[in-house]
Amino acid sequence: MKNIACGIVLAFWAGIMLSNPASAQGAGKLTDSGFPDFMPTARNLAMLTNPDLAGVELLTRNEINIWAVRDFLSRFENVKNALWFATPKGGFEAYFVLDGYGERVTYDQRGGWLMSVITYRENSLPAEIRSAVKSVHFDFDIVLVEEISTNEGMEYIVFLENRSSIRLVRITPKGEMENVQELDRNS
């Protein structure tokens, strides 16, 4: 049943994307038709088809380790729409929408926090990270940022674009910057 629902959602998304091509710079804005531009959430929608979660069902709060719930509520006190899943290793994952983006938090069996993946725009990126990225990639606009927090530290995946290309840059917990991928818009 979940596979059918995911297929329907992905088909709907593909129909929107093919019928309404848009620049990522206009992401999150209303289009001429009055519907929101779904470009920035396309990647987040794909997270919901995480192969590790295939065949699992939603959990109720009573089925989740209380320490995971308490930690989640302390980190994200305003989130009311979290969907919880059991992971294959016996832990828990919470998916939710925050500021229009799909987010994810993972916990172990005992309810210990393992990682968070939070998505946001350039204005929420720490100033030192933003200036480091802009000093190297000065002719690109920062379109989207993924903040990946683990026990080893915080890592950022920065989505950049200009007229001719799209670039993904990774900032490691040690502050090292590396190009992950570059796509040419003209090919």
Backbone as JSON Lines, residues from 0, in Angstrom:
{"i":0,"aa":"M","n":[0.82,-1.19,0.0],"ca":[0.0,0.0,0.0],"c":[0.87,1.26,0.0]}
{"i":1,"aa":"K","n":[1.94,1.22,0.83],"ca":[2.82,2.39,0.9],"c":[3.51,2.62,-0.44]}
{"i":2,"aa":"N","n":[3.91,1.52,-1.12],"ca":[4.57,1.66,-2.42],"c":[3.63,2.31,-3.44]}
{"i":3,"aa":"I","n":[2.34,1.96,-3.38],"ca":[1.37,2.55,-4.3],"c":[1.22,4.03,-4.01]}
{"i":4,"aa":"A","n":[1.12,4.38,-2.72],"ca":[0.98,5.79,-2.33],"c":[2.2,6.58,-2.76]}
{"i":5,"aa":"C","n":[3.4,6.02,-2.54],"ca":[4.63,6.72,-2.95],"c":[4.67,6.88,-4.47]}
{"i":6,"aa":"G","n":[4.23,5.87,-5.2],"ca":[4.2,5.95,-6.65],"c":[3.27,7.03,-7.14]}
{"i":7,"aa":"I","n":[2.1,7.14,-6.49],"ca":[1.14,8.18,-6.87],"c":[1.72,9.57,-6.6]}
{"i":8,"aa":"V","n":[2.33,9.73,-5.42],"ca":[2.93,11.03,-5.07],"c":[4.04,11.38,-6.04]}
{"i":9,"aa":"L","n":[4.91,10.42,-6.36],"ca":[6.01,10.7,-7.28],"c":[5.49,11.0,-8.69]}
{"i":10,"aa":"A","n":[4.45,10.3,-9.13],"ca":[3.87,10.58,-10.44],"c":[3.26,11.97,-10.47]}
{"i":11,"aa":"F","n":[2.57,12.34,-9.4],"ca":[2.0,13.69,-9.3],"c":[3.1,14.74,-9.35]}
{"i":12,"aa":"W","n":[4.15,14.51,-8.58],"ca":[5.28,15.43,-8.55],"c":[5.92,15.55,-9.93]}
{"i":13,"aa":"A","n":[6.12,14.43,-10.61],"ca":[6.73,14.46,-11.94],"c":[5.85,15.24,-12.91]}
{"i":14,"aa":"G","n":[4.54,15.08,-12.81],"ca":[3.62,15.84,-13.67],"c":[3.74,17.33,-13.42]}
{"i":15,"aa":"I","n":[3.86,17.71,-12.18],"ca":[4.02,19.13,-11.85],"c":[5.34,19.65,-12.4]}
{"i":16,"aa":"M","n":[6.41,18.87,-12.2],"ca":[7.74,19.31,-12.62],"c":[7.83,19.43,-14.15]}
{"i":17,"aa":"L","n":[7.22,18.5,-14.86],"ca":[7.29,18.54,-16.32],"c":[6.4,19.62,-16.9]}
{"i":18,"aa":"S","n":[5.29,19.9,-16.24],"ca":[4.39,20.9,-16.79],"c":[4.7,22.31,-16.32]}
{"i":19,"aa":"N","n":[5.57,22.45,-15.33],"ca":[5.85,23.76,-14.77],"c":[7.33,23.91,-14.49]}
{"i":20,"aa":"P","n":[8.2,23.97,-15.51],"ca":[9.61,24.13,-15.25],"c":[9.85,25.48,-14.59]}
{"i":21,"aa":"A","n":[10.69,25.48,-13.55],"ca":[10.94,26.73,-12.83],"c":[12.38,26.79,-12.38]}
{"i":22,"aa":"S","n":[12.86,27.97,-12.2],"ca":[14.2,28.18,-11.68],"c":[14.2,27.93,-10.19]}
{"i":23,"aa":"A","n":[15.26,27.38,-9.66],"ca":[15.34,27.13,-8.23],"c":[15.43,28.43,-7.45]}
{"i":24,"aa":"Q","n":[15.84,29.53,-8.11],"ca":[15.88,30.8,-7.41],"c":[14.48,31.25,-7.02]}
{"i":25,"aa":"G","n":[13.48,30.83,-7.76],"ca":[12.11,31.2,-7.43],"c":[11.46,30.17,-6.54]}
{"i":26,"aa":"A","n":[12.26,29.27,-5.97],"ca":[11.73,28.18,-5.18],"c":[10.94,28.72,-3.99]}
{"i":27,"aa":"G","n":[9.8,28.09,-3.75],"ca":[8.98,28.45,-2.63],"c":[8.02,29.58,-2.92]}
{"i":28,"aa":"K","n":[8.15,30.25,-4.03],"ca":[7.26,31.35,-4.38],"c":[6.05,30.79,-5.1]}
{"i":29,"aa":"L","n":[5.01,31.59,-5.16],"ca":[3.83,31.17,-5.9],"c":[4.06,31.39,-7.39]}
{"i":30,"aa":"T","n":[3.61,30.46,-8.19],"ca":[3.72,30.58,-9.64],"c":[2.54,31.41,-10.14]}
{"i":31,"aa":"D","n":[2.52,31.66,-11.45],"ca":[1.41,32.43,-12.05],"c":[0.07,31.75,-11.84]}
{"i":32,"aa":"S","n":[0.07,30.43,-11.73],"ca":[-1.18,29.7,-11.54],"c":[-1.67,29.77,-10.1]}
{"i":33,"aa":"G","n":[-0.86,30.32,-9.18],"ca":[-1.27,30.42,-7.79],"c":[-0.82,29.24,-6.94]}
{"i":34,"aa":"F","n":[-0.19,28.24,-7.55],"ca":[0.29,27.09,-6.8],"c":[1.75,27.31,-6.43]}
{"i":35,"aa":"P","n":[2.19,26.76,-5.26],"ca":[3.59,26.93,-4.88],"c":[4.51,26.18,-5.83]}
{"i":36,"aa":"D","n":[5.72,26.68,-5.97],"ca":[6.73,26.04,-6.78],"c":[7.37,24.94,-5.93]}
{"i":37,"aa":"F","n":[7.24,23.69,-6.35],"ca":[7.69,22.57,-5.54],"c":[9.14,22.18,-5.77]}
{"i":38,"aa":"M","n":[9.9,22.93,-6.56],"ca":[11.27,22.56,-6.88],"c":[12.13,22.3,-5.64]}
{"i":39,"aa":"P","n":[12.13,23.14,-4.61],"ca":[13.03,22.88,-3.48],"c":[12.66,21.66,-2.67]}
{"i":40,"aa":"T","n":[11.42,21.21,-2.74],"ca":[11.04,20.06,-1.94],"c":[11.12,18.76,-2.71]}
{"i":41,"aa":"A","n":[11.53,18.8,-3.97],"ca":[11.61,17.58,-4.77],"c":[12.58,16.59,-4.15]}
{"i":42,"aa":"R","n":[13.74,17.06,-3.74],"ca":[14.72,16.19,-3.12],"c":[14.2,15.65,-1.8]}
{"i":43,"aa":"N","n":[13.51,16.48,-1.04],"ca":[12.98,16.05,0.24],"c":[11.89,15.01,0.08]}
{"i":44,"aa":"L","n":[11.1,15.1,-0.99],"ca":[10.09,14.11,-1.27],"c":[10.75,12.75,-1.48]}
{"i":45,"aa":"A","n":[11.89,12.74,-2.14],"ca":[12.6,11.5,-2.38],"c":[13.05,10.85,-1.08]}
{"i":46,"aa":"M","n":[13.3,11.64,-0.04],"ca":[13.7,11.08,1.25],"c":[12.63,10.15,1.79]}
{"i":47,"aa":"L","n":[11.37,10.44,1.49],"ca":[10.29,9.61,2.01],"c":[10.28,8.22,1.4]}
{"i":48,"aa":"T","n":[11.02,8.01,0.33],"ca":[11.12,6.68,-0.27],"c":[12.41,6.0,0.15]}
{"i":49,"aa":"N","n":[12.91,6.33,1.33],"ca":[14.12,5.74,1.88],"c":[14.0,4.21,1.82]}
{"i":50,"aa":"P","n":[14.89,3.52,1.1],"ca":[14.78,2.07,0.95],"c":[14.86,1.33,2.28]}
{"i":51,"aa":"D","n":[15.51,1.9,3.28],"ca":[15.58,1.25,4.59],"c":[14.23,1.2,5.27]}
{"i":52,"aa":"L","n":[13.31,2.06,4.84],"ca":[11.99,2.12,5.47],"c":[10.91,1.42,4.66]}
{"i":53,"aa":"A","n":[11.29,0.75,3.57],"ca":[10.31,0.09,2.71],"c":[9.54,-0.97,3.51]}
{"i":54,"aa":"G","n":[8.24,-0.94,3.42],"ca":[7.4,-1.95,4.07],"c":[7.11,-1.66,5.53]}
{"i":55,"aa":"V","n":[7.63,-0.6,6.11],"ca":[7.36,-0.32,7.51],"c":[6.1,0.53,7.62]}
{"i":56,"aa":"E","n":[5.53,0.54,8.81],"ca":[4.32,1.31,9.04],"c":[4.6,2.44,10.01]}
{"i":57,"aa":"L","n":[3.72,3.43,9.98],"ca":[3.83,4.54,10.91],"c":[3.7,4.03,12.35]}
{"i":58,"aa":"L","n":[4.45,4.64,13.24],"ca":[4.37,4.3,14.65],"c":[3.56,5.37,15.38]}
{"i":59,"aa":"T","n":[2.89,4.97,16.45],"ca":[2.25,5.95,17.33],"c":[3.25,6.33,18.4]}
{"i":60,"aa":"R","n":[3.0,7.39,19.13],"ca":[3.95,7.82,20.17],"c":[4.14,6.74,21.23]}
{"i":61,"aa":"N","n":[3.15,5.91,21.47],"ca":[3.27,4.84,22.47],"c":[4.24,3.76,22.03]}
{"i":62,"aa":"E","n":[4.53,3.66,20.74],"ca":[5.43,2.64,20.21],"c":[6.88,3.14,20.09]}
{"i":63,"aa":"I","n":[7.11,4.4,20.41],"ca":[8.43,5.0,20.26],"c":[9.07,5.1,21.64]}
{"i":64,"aa":"N","n":[10.37,4.89,21.7],"ca":[11.11,5.04,22.94],"c":[10.86,6.44,23.5]}
{"i":65,"aa":"I","n":[10.52,6.52,24.78],"ca":[10.17,7.8,25.4],"c":[11.33,8.79,25.35]}
{"i":66,"aa":"W","n":[12.56,8.29,25.41],"ca":[13.73,9.19,25.37],"c":[13.86,9.84,23.99]}
{"i":67,"aa":"A","n":[13.51,9.11,22.95],"ca":[13.53,9.67,21.6],"c":[12.48,10.76,21.47]}
{"i":68,"aa":"V","n":[11.28,10.51,21.99],"ca":[10.2,11.5,21.92],"c":[10.59,12.75,22.7]}
{"i":69,"aa":"R","n":[11.14,12.57,23.9],"ca":[11.54,13.73,24.71],"c":[12.62,14.54,24.03]}
{"i":70,"aa":"D","n":[13.62,13.86,23.46],"ca":[14.68,14.58,22.77],"c":[14.12,15.33,21.57]}
{"i":71,"aa":"F","n":[13.26,14.66,20.81],"ca":[12.66,15.3,19.63],"c":[11.89,16.56,20.03]}
{"i":72,"aa":"L","n":[11.08,16.46,21.08],"ca":[10.29,17.61,21.51],"c":[11.17,18.74,22.05]}
{"i":73,"aa":"S","n":[12.32,18.41,22.61],"ca":[13.22,19.47,23.09],"c":[13.94,20.14,21.91]}
{"i":74,"aa":"R","n":[14.25,19.4,20.87],"ca":[14.92,19.96,19.69],"c":[13.96,20.71,18.78]}
{"i":75,"aa":"F","n":[12.76,20.19,18.64],"ca":[11.78,20.74,17.69],"c":[10.45,20.94,18.39]}
{"i":76,"aa":"E","n":[10.39,21.86,19.33],"ca":[9.19,22.03,20.16],"c":[7.96,22.47,19.39]}
{"i":77,"aa":"N","n":[8.13,23.14,18.25],"ca":[6.97,23.64,17.5],"c":[6.49,22.67,16.43]}
{"i":78,"aa":"V","n":[7.14,21.54,16.25],"ca":[6.75,20.58,15.21],"c":[5.61,19.7,15.73]}
{"i":79,"aa":"K","n":[4.53,19.72,14.99],"ca":[3.34,18.93,15.39],"c":[3.01,17.84,14.37]}
{"i":80,"aa":"N","n":[3.71,17.8,13.23],"ca":[3.32,16.9,12.15],"c":[4.33,15.78,11.9]}
{"i":81,"aa":"A","n":[5.07,15.36,12.91],"ca":[6.09,14.34,12.72],"c":[5.48,12.96,12.47]}
{"i":82,"aa":"L","n":[6.07,12.24,11.51],"ca":[5.69,10.86,11.24],"c":[6.86,9.99,11.69]}
{"i":83,"aa":"W","n":[6.59,9.01,12.52],"ca":[7.63,8.16,13.1],"c":[7.61,6.78,12.47]}
{"i":84,"aa":"F","n":[8.82,6.26,12.18],"ca":[9.0,4.93,11.62],"c":[10.03,4.17,12.44]}
{"i":85,"aa":"A","n":[9.91,2.85,12.47],"ca":[10.95,2.01,13.06],"c":[11.99,1.75,11.99]}
{"i":86,"aa":"T","n":[13.27,1.79,12.35],"ca":[14.33,1.49,11.39],"c":[14.64,-0.01,11.45]}
{"i":87,"aa":"P","n":[15.27,-0.56,10.42],"ca":[15.58,-1.99,10.41],"c":[16.48,-2.42,11.57]}
{"i":88,"aa":"K","n":[17.27,-1.5,12.11],"ca":[18.17,-1.83,13.22],"c":[17.51,-1.64,14.58]}
{"i":89,"aa":"G","n":[16.21,-1.39,14.59],"ca":[15.48,-1.26,15.85],"c":[15.38,0.15,16.38]}
{"i":90,"aa":"G","n":[15.89,1.11,15.65],"ca":[15.81,2.51,16.07],"c":[14.56,3.17,15.54]}
{"i":91,"aa":"F","n":[14.59,4.5,15.51],"ca":[13.42,5.28,15.11],"c":[13.85,6.43,14.22]}
{"i":92,"aa":"E","n":[12.99,6.77,13.24],"ca":[13.2,7.95,12.4],"c":[11.92,8.78,12.41]}
{"i":93,"aa":"A","n":[12.1,10.08,12.55],"ca":[10.97,11.0,12.49],"c":[11.13,11.87,11.25]}
{"i":94,"aa":"Y","n":[10.1,11.93,10.43],"ca":[10.05,12.8,9.26],"c":[9.03,13.9,9.56]}
{"i":95,"aa":"F","n":[9.34,15.12,9.19],"ca":[8.41,16.22,9.43],"c":[8.72,17.36,8.48]}
{"i":96,"aa":"V","n":[7.81,18.31,8.41],"ca":[7.99,19.48,7.56],"c":[8.24,20.67,8.47]}
{"i":97,"aa":"L","n":[9.3,21.41,8.17],"ca":[9.66,22.6,8.92],"c":[10.01,23.69,7.92]}
{"i":98,"aa":"D","n":[9.34,24.81,7.99],"ca":[9.56,25.92,7.06],"c":[9.42,25.5,5.6]}
{"i":99,"aa":"G","n":[8.54,24.55,5.33],"ca":[8.26,24.13,3.97],"c":[9.18,23.05,3.42]}
{"i":100,"aa":"Y","n":[10.1,22.56,4.22],"ca":[11.04,21.54,3.77],"c":[10.87,20.26,4.59]}
{"i":101,"aa":"G","n":[11.06,19.11,3.93],"ca":[11.01,17.82,4.61],"c":[12.29,17.61,5.41]}
{"i":102,"aa":"E","n":[12.15,17.25,6.67],"ca":[13.29,17.08,7.57],"c":[13.28,15.67,8.14]}
{"i":103,"aa":"R","n":[14.43,15.24,8.72],"ca":[14.54,13.89,9.25],"c":[15.44,13.87,10.47]}
{"i":104,"aa":"V","n":[15.04,13.1,11.49],"ca":[15.84,12.9,12.69],"c":[15.86,11.41,12.97]}
{"i":105,"aa":"T","n":[17.03,10.87,13.33],"ca":[17.19,9.44,13.56],"c":[17.65,9.18,15.0]}
{"i":106,"aa":"Y","n":[17.09,8.14,15.61],"ca":[17.41,7.74,16.98],"c":[17.74,6.25,17.01]}
{"i":107,"aa":"D","n":[18.54,5.83,18.01],"ca":[18.85,4.41,18.16],"c":[17.75,3.72,18.97]}
{"i":108,"aa":"Q","n":[17.94,2.42,19.29],"ca":[16.95,1.64,20.0],"c":[16.61,2.21,21.37]}
{"i":109,"aa":"R","n":[17.62,2.76,22.04],"ca":[17.43,3.29,23.39],"c":[16.92,4.73,23.39]}
{"i":110,"aa":"G","n":[16.68,5.27,22.19],"ca":[16.17,6.63,22.11],"c":[17.26,7.68,22.05]}
{"i":111,"aa":"G","n":[18.5,7.24,21.86],"ca":[19.62,8.17,21.74],"c":[19.66,8.8,20.35]}
{"i":112,"aa":"W","n":[19.83,10.1,20.31],"ca":[19.89,10.84,19.04],"c":[21.11,10.41,18.24]}
{"i":113,"aa":"L","n":[20.92,10.15,16.93],"ca":[22.01,9.77,16.04],"c":[22.34,10.87,15.04]}
{"i":114,"aa":"M","n":[21.3,11.43,14.4],"ca":[21.53,12.46,13.39],"c":[20.26,13.23,13.05]}
{"i":115,"aa":"S","n":[20.48,14.41,12.48],"ca":[19.38,15.23,11.97],"c":[19.78,15.75,10.6]}
{"i":116,"aa":"V","n":[18.82,15.83,9.7],"ca":[19.02,16.45,8.39],"c":[17.97,17.56,8.27]}
{"i":117,"aa":"I","n":[18.46,18.8,8.3],"ca":[17.58,19.97,8.28],"c":[17.9,20.79,7.03]}
{"i":118,"aa":"T","n":[16.88,21.25,6.35],"ca":[17.04,22.0,5.09],"c":[16.56,23.43,5.29]}
{"i":119,"aa":"Y","n":[17.3,24.38,4.71],"ca":[16.88,25.78,4.79],"c":[17.52,26.59,3.69]}
{"i":120,"aa":"R","n":[17.21,27.88,3.67],"ca":[17.73,28.81,2.66],"c":[19.0,29.49,3.16]}
{"i":121,"aa":"E","n":[19.62,30.24,2.27],"ca":[20.9,30.91,2.55],"c":[20.85,31.78,3.8]}
{"i":122,"aa":"N","n":[19.76,32.48,4.03],"ca":[19.72,33.42,5.16],"c":[19.84,32.75,6.52]}
{"i":123,"aa":"S","n":[19.62,31.43,6.62],"ca":[19.77,30.72,7.88],"c":[21.14,30.06,8.02]}
{"i":124,"aa":"L","n":[21.94,30.11,6.98],"ca":[23.29,29.52,7.01],"c":[24.18,30.38,7.9]}
{"i":125,"aa":"P","n":[24.98,29.76,8.79],"ca":[25.9,30.56,9.63],"c":[26.78,31.46,8.76]}
{"i":126,"aa":"A","n":[27.01,32.66,9.23],"ca":[27.72,33.69,8.46],"c":[29.11,33.24,8.03]}
{"i":127,"aa":"E","n":[29.84,32.54,8.9],"ca":[31.21,32.13,8.53],"c":[31.21,31.08,7.42]}
{"i":128,"aa":"I","n":[30.21,30.2,7.42],"ca":[30.09,29.19,6.36],"c":[29.69,29.88,5.05]}
{"i":129,"aa":"R","n":[28.71,30.78,5.13],"ca":[28.25,31.49,3.94],"c":[29.39,32.29,3.31]}
{"i":130,"aa":"S","n":[30.17,33.01,4.12],"ca":[31.25,33.81,3.55],"c":[32.35,32.93,2.97]}
{"i":131,"aa":"A","n":[32.62,31.77,3.57],"ca":[33.63,30.85,3.02],"c":[33.18,30.32,1.66]}
{"i":132,"aa":"V","n":[31.91,29.94,1.56],"ca":[31.39,29.42,0.29],"c":[31.37,30.52,-0.77]}
{"i":133,"aa":"K","n":[30.89,31.71,-0.41],"ca":[30.79,32.81,-1.37],"c":[32.17,33.3,-1.82]}
{"i":134,"aa":"S","n":[33.19,33.2,-0.95],"ca":[34.53,33.66,-1.35],"c":[35.13,32.77,-2.44]}
{"i":135,"aa":"V","n":[34.77,31.5,-2.45],"ca":[35.27,30.57,-3.46],"c":[34.34,30.52,-4.67]}
{"i":136,"aa":"H","n":[33.06,30.54,-4.42],"ca":[32.04,30.41,-5.47],"c":[31.27,31.72,-5.59]}
{"i":137,"aa":"F","n":[31.99,32.81,-5.81],"ca":[31.42,34.16,-5.79],"c":[30.42,34.42,-6.9]}
{"i":138,"aa":"D","n":[30.49,33.69,-8.0],"ca":[29.56,33.93,-9.1],"c":[28.35,32.99,-9.06]}
{"i":139,"aa":"F","n":[28.13,32.33,-7.94],"ca":[26.99,31.42,-7.76],"c":[26.06,31.97,-6.68]}
{"i":140,"aa":"D","n":[24.78,31.65,-6.81],"ca":[23.8,31.95,-5.77],"c":[23.59,30.7,-4.92]}
{"i":141,"aa":"I","n":[23.48,30.88,-3.62],"ca":[23.16,29.76,-2.73],"c":[21.65,29.58,-2.78]}
{"i":142,"aa":"V","n":[21.22,28.4,-3.22],"ca":[19.81,28.13,-3.43],"c":[19.22,27.39,-2.24]}
{"i":143,"aa":"L","n":[19.96,26.44,-1.7],"ca":[19.44,25.57,-0.65],"c":[20.61,25.06,0.17]}
{"i":144,"aa":"V","n":[20.36,24.77,1.44],"ca":[21.38,24.24,2.33],"c":[20.8,23.06,3.09]}
{"i":145,"aa":"E","n":[21.57,21.97,3.17],"ca":[21.22,20.85,4.03],"c":[22.24,20.82,5.16]}
{"i":146,"aa":"E","n":[21.74,20.86,6.38],"ca":[22.59,20.8,7.56],"c":[22.47,19.39,8.12]}
{"i":147,"aa":"I","n":[23.58,18.66,8.15],"ca":[23.57,17.29,8.63],"c":[24.34,17.27,9.94]}
{"i":148,"aa":"S","n":[23.62,17.01,11.03],"ca":[24.22,16.99,12.36],"c":[24.36,15.55,12.82]}
{"i":149,"aa":"T","n":[25.55,15.19,13.28],"ca":[25.81,13.87,13.87],"c":[26.65,14.08,15.12]}
{"i":150,"aa":"N","n":[26.98,12.99,15.79],"ca":[27.85,13.09,16.96],"c":[29.26,13.54,16.59]}
{"i":151,"aa":"E","n":[29.66,13.37,15.33],"ca":[30.98,13.81,14.87],"c":[31.02,15.3,14.56]}
{"i":152,"aa":"G","n":[29.88,15.96,14.48],"ca":[29.83,17.38,14.2],"c":[28.79,17.72,13.14]}
{"i":153,"aa":"M","n":[28.86,18.95,12.67],"ca":[27.89,19.44,11.7],"c":[28.54,19.54,10.32]}
{"i":154,"aa":"E","n":[27.82,19.07,9.33],"ca":[28.27,19.1,7.94],"c":[27.19,19.81,7.13]}
{"i":155,"aa":"Y","n":[27.61,20.5,6.08],"ca":[26.66,21.22,5.25],"c":[26.81,20.76,3.8]}
{"i":156,"aa":"I","n":[25.69,20.61,3.12],"ca":[25.67,20.42,1.68],"c":[25.0,21.68,1.14]}
{"i":157,"aa":"V","n":[25.75,22.44,0.34],"ca":[25.25,23.72,-0.16],"c":[24.96,23.56,-1.66]}
{"i":158,"aa":"F","n":[23.74,23.88,-2.06],"ca":[23.3,23.81,-3.45],"c":[23.47,25.2,-4.06]}
{"i":159,"aa":"L","n":[24.32,25.3,-5.08],"ca":[24.63,26.57,-5.73],"c":[24.19,26.52,-7.18]}
{"i":160,"aa":"E","n":[23.88,27.69,-7.72],"ca":[23.56,27.75,-9.14],"c":[23.9,29.11,-9.71]}
{"i":161,"aa":"N","n":[24.19,29.11,-11.0],"ca":[24.3,30.34,-11.78],"c":[23.67,30.05,-13.14]}
{"i":162,"aa":"R","n":[23.84,30.94,-14.08],"ca":[23.19,30.77,-15.39],"c":[23.62,29.51,-16.12]}
{"i":163,"aa":"S","n":[24.86,29.08,-15.93],"ca":[25.37,27.97,-16.73],"c":[25.5,26.64,-16.0]}
{"i":164,"aa":"S","n":[25.51,26.65,-14.66],"ca":[25.7,25.37,-13.98],"c":[25.07,25.34,-12.59]}
{"i":165,"aa":"I","n":[24.98,24.13,-12.08],"ca":[24.5,23.85,-10.73],"c":[25.63,23.1,-10.04]}
{"i":166,"aa":"R","n":[25.92,23.47,-8.81],"ca":[27.06,22.9,-8.09],"c":[26.63,22.53,-6.67]}
{"i":167,"aa":"L","n":[27.07,21.36,-6.22],"ca":[26.87,20.94,-4.83],"c":[28.22,20.96,-4.14]}
{"i":168,"aa":"V","n":[28.27,21.64,-3.0],"ca":[29.51,21.79,-2.25],"c":[29.27,21.24,-0.84]}
{"i":169,"aa":"R","n":[30.23,20.49,-0.34],"ca":[30.15,19.91,1.0],"c":[31.14,20.62,1.91]}
{"i":170,"aa":"I","n":[30.68,21.04,3.09],"ca":[31.55,21.61,4.1],"c":[31.6,20.57,5.21]}
{"i":171,"aa":"T","n":[32.78,20.01,5.48],"ca":[32.93,18.95,6.47],"c":[32.88,19.53,7.89]}
{"i":172,"aa":"P","n":[32.74,18.67,8.9],"ca":[32.76,19.16,10.28],"c":[34.07,19.88,10.63]}
{"i":173,"aa":"K","n":[35.14,19.6,9.91],"ca":[36.42,20.27,10.14],"c":[36.52,21.59,9.37]}
{"i":174,"aa":"G","n":[35.48,21.93,8.61],"ca":[35.46,23.18,7.86],"c":[36.08,23.1,6.48]}
{"i":175,"aa":"E","n":[36.44,21.89,6.03],"ca":[37.01,21.72,4.7],"c":[35.9,21.75,3.66]}
{"i":176,"aa":"M","n":[36.17,22.39,2.52],"ca":[35.18,22.51,1.46],"c":[35.57,21.64,0.28]}
{"i":177,"aa":"E","n":[34.61,20.91,-0.26],"ca":[34.88,20.09,-1.44],"c":[33.68,20.11,-2.37]}
{"i":178,"aa":"N","n":[33.97,20.11,-3.67],"ca":[32.9,20.02,-4.67],"c":[32.42,18.58,-4.74]}
{"i":179,"aa":"V","n":[31.13,18.39,-4.59],"ca":[30.55,17.06,-4.64],"c":[30.1,16.74,-6.06]}
{"i":180,"aa":"Q","n":[29.46,17.72,-6.7],"ca":[28.94,17.48,-8.04],"c":[28.75,18.81,-8.76]}
{"i":181,"aa":"E","n":[28.92,18.77,-10.08],"ca":[28.65,19.95,-10.91],"c":[27.91,19.5,-12.15]}
{"i":182,"aa":"L","n":[26.84,20.2,-12.45],"ca":[26.04,19.9,-13.64],"c":[26.01,21.1,-14.55]}
{"i":183,"aa":"D","n":[26.21,20.85,-15.82],"ca":[26.17,21.92,-16.82],"c":[24.74,22.09,-17.29]}
{"i":184,"aa":"R","n":[24.21,23.29,-17.18],"ca":[22.81,23.55,-17.57],"c":[22.63,23.53,-19.09]}
{"i":185,"aa":"N","n":[23.7,23.68,-19.85],"ca":[23.59,23.77,-21.3],"c":[23.64,22.43,-21.99]}
{"i":186,"aa":"S","n":[23.89,21.35,-21.25],"ca":[23.96,20.05,-21.92],"c":[22.74,19.22,-21.69]}
